[in-house]
């Protein structure tokens, strides 16, 4: 098996608000008609004839093209991908079709409450981002000429990163390295984004949603080091990764919530920690009180040596599971490599993890709760007053 990703710094932050969907439409058209294939269906038929998988994605920052295939046809499939990226046609007929497909995709995404809340929080924090409702309205401003222009501005060799994993042969590397893109841009830098403090919670009222969806986002005010990120990843595991974790496990024992999640995010000059779940209104106050208690205790005392080692052992096993697939191995490197060109030292993951101390864990929690902005977002049938009460209950964490 061979897995490949080719990523360009070509995301939505490069576009004016009125043209926001240009990058997304470009991504849809890129694996379509090109100088070797008259239609997208013809190209996809040739690409997928032996079971290969291809896809693409657009984020605020990057556009990424991916494929996965059997080792025996990797040369052929990678050649198709590369030549498709080199010479797309951007046919008006396919633009019209993908205009409809992207519109349908955005309408479908608007039913994802966590996504809607996340996009709303990005805006509340002053970060790049538009809601799906806004994007549905703005897509009408994009024309095929905009797509061609954005392609030329962003698809250059110096603005490109690629990763290949699996049963790799020199011939496959040679094909990727032979790519000739028409653009001349240098590597485009990430935008400067400074999250701003919100004095009140973001409230998205949805009367047809009985539960409350919430996210708590908190920023360090700077970029965290590898050691700090390892410590914060341990904190996330200790809080929500398992049914016996300190926060989710306790909440489950009390019958307060079915599931919770937490994790890390990175901007150009900032790192953040998030915590989210959906909870019934009747359980929300108790859950938020528990969140405050557990996080406060973790920031003051950390955990016992036994708890720390148990979390590390869980993360070692989780890491090994993720590395059992080719695409899983690729993803271990993708985030940081696309972000700032750093190739993480994943071969020594266990050593980095083992080095994390209880004091580093405490310091990491304190860094993201005391260094920068934080925000609470809630979506559901909730009033401003109810949301304000929950927001106030979290305040002791951020002093």
Secondary structure, DSSP 8 states (H G I E B T S, - for coil): -EEEEEEES--GGGS-GGGTTHHHHHHHHHTS-BTTBSSHHHHHHHHHTTS-EEEEEE-SS-EEEEEEE-GGGHHHHHHHHHHHHHSB---HHHHHHHHHHHHHHHHHHTT-HHHHHHHHHHHHTT-S---HHHHHHHGGG--HHHHHHHHHHH--STTEEEEEEES--HHHHHHHHT---S----------------SS-EEEE-TT--SEEEEEEEE-SS---HHHHHHHHHHHIIIIISTTSTTHHHHHHTT--S-EEEEEEE-SS-EEEEEEEEE-HHHHHHHHHHHHHHHHHHHHH---HHHHHHHHHHHHHHHHHHTTSHHHHHHHHHHHHHHHS----GGGHHHHHHT--HHHHHHHHHHHHHSS-EEEEEEES--HHHHHHHHHHHGGGG-
